[in-house]
Amino acid sequence: MPNIGPLEITVVLIIALLVLGPKRLPEAGRAAGRGIREFKNAITGGGDSQPEALALSAPEAAAGATQTAAAKPRHPAEGV
């Protein structure tokens, strides 16, 4: 099996930048990271190892900090 070197990684990143553009590339990276993390947790059977506040991205955390506890929307899995 061939090894993946720095040149191949650079080519893939340049192609991703051209296809997605500079505005959507970070969003795609975060989504890929979340997907890999969820896959790893599903395979290993691990639960959430991070507290909810650390798992939120910066805009979500800032929006959540301005809401009171009673005004925060409930998670759909919690039920009504």
N, C-alpha and C positions, 0 to 999 in steps of 0.2 A: 504494500500500500504506500503510495507516495506521501511524503511529508508536506505539510503546509507551512511555508516559510513567510517571512515578512513581505516579500514581493507579492505573493498571492493574496495576502490579507489586504495589502494596500490597493490592489486592483479591485477586490470585492468592495472595499469601502468607497472607492471612487465611483464605481458603478452604482452603488446604493445612493450616493450623493446626487448623481445625475438623474436617477430615476425618481427618488423621493423629494429631492430639493432640500435646501438647508433648513426650512421651517418644519418639515415633517420628519426629518431624520432623527432628532432626539426623541420624539414621540414613538417612533418605530422601535428605537433602542429600548425605551422603557417597557413597551409592550412585550418585546422579545424577552427581556429580563424577567418580567412577571411570569410569562409563560414557562420559561425554564425553571424558575423557582417553584411554581405550582406543580410542574411535572416532577421535579425532584422530591417535593414533599409528598406527592401521591405515590411515588415509587418507594420511598423510605418509610412512609406511614407517619411522617412527622407532622405535627400541628403547626400553628402559628408560633414561630419562635420570636417574633417581634411584637412588641406592644402596638396597639392600634395607632397611637400617636406617631410612632416612628414609621409605620407602614404607609401613612398618608403622604402624598406629595406636598410640596410647599404651598401651592394655591389652595389645595383642599384643607390643609392644616390651618392656614390663615382664615379661610371661610368658616371652619369649624370653631375656631377660637372666638369668633365674634358672636356666635349663636349661644343662647343659654341652653342648659341641659334639657329643659322642657321643650324647646323649639327645635331641637335636632331631630331630623327624620330617622325613623327606626329602620334597621336593616330588615330586608324582606324575609330573611330566614328566622327572625325572632318572632314572627307572627303578629297578630293584632292584639 
